[in-house]
Amino acid sequence: MRRHDVVVVGAGLAGQRAALAAAQAGRDVAIVSKLHPLRSHSGAAQGGINAAVGAEDSVDTHIYDTVKGSDYLGDQDAIEFFCREAGSIVVEMEHFGTIFSRGADGSLARRAFGGAGFPRTIYAADRTGLALLQAIYEHLGTETITVYEEWDLVQLIVRDGRAQGIVAFDRKHGTFEEIAARAIVIATGPAGRVYSRTTNAHSCTGDGLAIAYRAGAWLKDMEFVQFHPTALLESGILITEGARGEGGILKNVNGDRFMTKYAPHVMDLASRDVVSRAITTEIAEGRGFPGEYVHLELMHLGKEKIESRLQEICDFSRNFAGVDPVNEPIPVRPGQHYMMGGISTNIRGETSIAGLYSAGEAACVSIHGANRLGGNSLLETLVFGKQAGIAAAEYALTAALPSITADDLSAAERPVRAMQAKKDGVEPLALRSEIQSVMDRWVGIYRNPADLGKAWDALADLRRRSSELRIIDQTSSYSVNLGEALETQHILDLAEVIVAGAIARTESRGAHARVDFPKRDDANWMKHTIAAFRPEGPQLSYAPVAYTRWDPKERVY
Ligand SMILES: Cc1cc2nc3c(=O)[nH]c(=O)nc-3n(C[C@H](O)[C@H](O)[C@H](O)COP(=O)(O)OP(=O)(O)OC[C@H]3O[C@@H](n4cnc5c(N)ncnc54)[C@H](O)[C@@H]3O)c2cc1C
């Protein structure tokens, strides 16, 4: 049987940083990833990574901006730790070979990002994620790490109160495989494909969250879903906040710069929840363009700046929307972008299960609270990926040998083989798109009890039909259909948790905007939502928010 001290599931920035830390601590480390590491969604990140470096900025301002951005739901002890680590972790990435953009004096260039009191977003043109991912992947070559590439995590084995190993599906050979591990780190990234209008890659189906949840780990704050204000019309491809950071402005059908009304001080650079609600309101009140979008104008920045700082944005706009941002506005509207919630962890990446750790977008520490600031997520992958790797390595050093059995393997394999054996039933992609349209329609930016109720009932119906899922494609090597069936089950689990949390939370905070409860309610709701798996549906409970120095105030931008 395969056995490693530490198995890291996911090879994005969080997974690779965790693997590096665990290997540097001397453990035998393996990475399991359903994609080639360089195809991880981290590589799609455009705008940049935050760190308060340089004399004019301060770590305290970064902490304050993040606390305020979180609408006071972020844990302040975790945020303090996170912002203090930022400078050294970014400089380390620079030493690993990341080619960051530079100012005229050779120092790291920084741009303004939404909700930030200072331009502190360090970037590599508008390809920051790819630059970071390539650098860490090269650096990982300095350690001996086994990589199981194109293997999907299917099940976590938890026995005797601790994680013992995993079962994975080898896409190439079409076989189920088991790996015993003294410690496991889940770094499987985003779950944006719970929605169809999303900036996330098709692979972002929240697998690790759903699998950990089913194995008994808690999910935290899942009702907080970030919608990015500027996704390209039709395709949903992200137009980075860096475009507004460089001076881009939003306009409605009347040519008005409407953000002056919603955020008089910082306008287009208010935090994402604020700008997304503003766009939605403009469209709902008839001031959007036919087809429900607004314009993002960059023309006034000039060809030179647009083409050097926002190269990818130019390519995306030209190729996917047929507009040239040098001469024309870009048609945009909000799209799902990020899950503030995830597997509940502390600063060390520890979950509610011994031996199980999590980091990156799959995890919820929580530093983003009810709304994440742009540039804080790339940073989170590295800061907490490293911490999870260190903690997992420590645990593995003294943990007893893990035990997994042949029964574990067959228990994970049986339901999948049963879906393959079905002669008729529901096609995974059909079910997936129904789940997505429920979420797009009824669990969007503004939420009301009637729509949430409809979503809940529709998901219950889809849950019943999910027992009819059938894998049509019988090829043993690279059965795309098999992967889709697994992923569809994951997004169904997560959709239920999001809706349950959103129904229960009778206030508006950050990205969760209830039209029937438009105000933040600190007396009753300054608390994290915890969801535990029960066969009959998610069981919710609540946990306190950690405070250090910042008393809740009204959030004005
Ligand atoms: C278009 C876009 C632009 C963004 N821009 C920025 C930005 O400028 N700044 C910023 O701070 N943040 C940005 N973000 C957010 C940020 O990029 C992500 O939150 C972060 O990169 C996630 O990293 P990760 O390591 O957690 O996950 P990922 O990089 O997505 O990696 C997940 C890994 O898990 C693996 N995996 C998934 N499921 C399984 C499974 N079942 N079995 C095995 N392996 C599995 C995948 O193969 C992959 O290797 C952006 C996000 C998007 C979508």
The ligand as a Tripos MOL2 file, in Angstrom:
@<TRIPOS>MOLECULE
LIG
   53    58     1     0     0
SMALL
NO_CHARGES

@<TRIPOS>ATOM
      1 C1         -9.8850   34.4620  -12.4590 C.3       1 LIG1
      2 C2         -9.3970   34.6530  -11.0630 C.ar      1 LIG1
      3 C3         -8.5440   35.7010  -10.7620 C.ar      1 LIG1
      4 C4         -8.0930   35.8890   -9.4570 C.ar      1 LIG1
      5 N1         -7.2480   36.9310   -9.1960 N.ar      1 LIG1
      6 C5         -6.7620   37.0930   -7.9360 C.ar      1 LIG1
      7 C6         -5.8250   38.1190   -7.6440 C.ar      1 LIG1
      8 O1         -5.3920   38.8840   -8.5120 O.2       1 LIG1
      9 N2         -5.3910   38.2420   -6.3770 N.ar      1 LIG1
     10 C7         -5.8060   37.4170   -5.3690 C.ar      1 LIG1
     11 O2         -5.3540   37.5690   -4.2350 O.2       1 LIG1
     12 N3         -6.6780   36.4180   -5.6250 N.ar      1 LIG1
     13 C8         -7.1590   36.2300   -6.8800 C.ar      1 LIG1
     14 N4         -8.0420   35.2160   -7.1380 N.ar      1 LIG1
     15 C9         -8.3110   34.2300   -6.0830 C.3       1 LIG1
     16 C10        -7.1290   33.2960   -5.9340 C.3       1 LIG1
     17 O3         -6.4710   33.1640   -7.1610 O.3       1 LIG1
     18 C11        -7.5330   31.9070   -5.4580 C.3       1 LIG1
     19 O4         -8.3430   32.0040   -4.3140 O.3       1 LIG1
     20 C12        -6.3010   31.0890   -5.1080 C.3       1 LIG1
     21 O5         -5.3490   31.1140   -6.1420 O.3       1 LIG1
     22 C13        -6.6920   29.6510   -4.8040 C.3       1 LIG1
     23 O6         -5.5210   28.8990   -4.6250 O.3       1 LIG1
     24 P1         -5.5940   27.4310   -4.0710 P.3       1 LIG1
     25 O7         -4.2050   26.9220   -4.0160 O.co2     1 LIG1
     26 O8         -6.4070   27.4190   -2.8410 O.co2     1 LIG1
     27 O9         -6.4430   26.6520   -5.1910 O.3       1 LIG1
     28 P2         -6.1090   26.3280   -6.7310 P.3       1 LIG1
     29 O10        -5.0060   27.1270   -7.2610 O.co2     1 LIG1
     30 O11        -7.4010   26.3470   -7.4460 O.co2     1 LIG1
     31 O12        -5.6220   24.8350   -6.6690 O.3       1 LIG1
     32 C14        -6.5040   23.7830   -6.3490 C.3       1 LIG1
     33 C15        -5.8130   22.4870   -6.6100 C.3       1 LIG1
     34 O13        -6.6380   21.4330   -6.1290 O.3       1 LIG1
     35 C16        -6.6550   20.3820   -7.0460 C.3       1 LIG1
     36 N5         -7.9150   19.6560   -6.8620 N.ar      1 LIG1
     37 C17        -9.1780   20.1170   -6.8780 C.ar      1 LIG1
     38 N6        -10.0500   19.1210   -6.6580 N.ar      1 LIG1
     39 C18        -9.3130   17.9990   -6.4870 C.ar      1 LIG1
     40 C19        -9.6190   16.6460   -6.2280 C.ar      1 LIG1
     41 N7        -10.8680   16.1830   -6.1200 N.pl3     1 LIG1
     42 N8         -8.5900   15.7650   -6.1240 N.ar      1 LIG1
     43 C20        -7.3050   16.1630   -6.2610 C.ar      1 LIG1
     44 N9         -6.9680   17.4440   -6.5080 N.ar      1 LIG1
     45 C21        -7.9530   18.3360   -6.6060 C.ar      1 LIG1
     46 C22        -6.4960   21.0460   -8.4020 C.3       1 LIG1
     47 O14        -5.9180   20.1290   -9.2980 O.3       1 LIG1
     48 C23        -5.5410   22.1840   -8.0800 C.3       1 LIG1
     49 O15        -4.2230   21.7410   -8.2090 O.3       1 LIG1
     50 C24        -8.5030   35.0110   -8.4320 C.ar      1 LIG1
     51 C25        -9.3460   33.9460   -8.7320 C.ar      1 LIG1
     52 C26        -9.8070   33.7830  -10.0280 C.ar      1 LIG1
     53 C27       -10.7700   32.6560  -10.2880 C.3       1 LIG1
@<TRIPOS>BOND
     1     1     2 1
     2     2     3 ar
     3     2    52 ar
     4     3     4 ar
     5     4     5 ar
     6     4    50 ar
     7     5     6 ar
     8     6     7 ar
     9     6    13 1
    10     7     8 2
    11     7     9 ar
    12     9    10 ar
    13    10    11 2
    14    10    12 ar
    15    12    13 ar
    16    13    14 ar
    17    14    15 1
    18    14    50 ar
    19    15    16 1
    20    16    17 1
    21    16    18 1
    22    18    19 1
    23    18    20 1
    24    20    21 1
    25    20    22 1
    26    22    23 1
    27    23    24 1
    28    24    25 2
    29    24    26 1
    30    24    27 1
    31    27    28 1
    32    28    29 2
    33    28    30 1
    34    28    31 1
    35    31    32 1
    36    32    33 1
    37    33    34 1
    38    33    48 1
    39    34    35 1
    40    35    36 1
    41    35    46 1
    42    36    37 ar
    43    36    45 ar
    44    37    38 ar
    45    38    39 ar
    46    39    40 ar
    47    39    45 ar
    48    40    41 1
    49    40    42 ar
    50    42    43 ar
    51    43    44 ar
    52    44    45 ar
    53    46    47 1
    54    46    48 1
    55    48    49 1
    56    50    51 ar
    57    51    52 ar
    58    52    53 1
@<TRIPOS>SUBSTRUCTURE
     1 LIG1         1 GROUP 0 **** ****
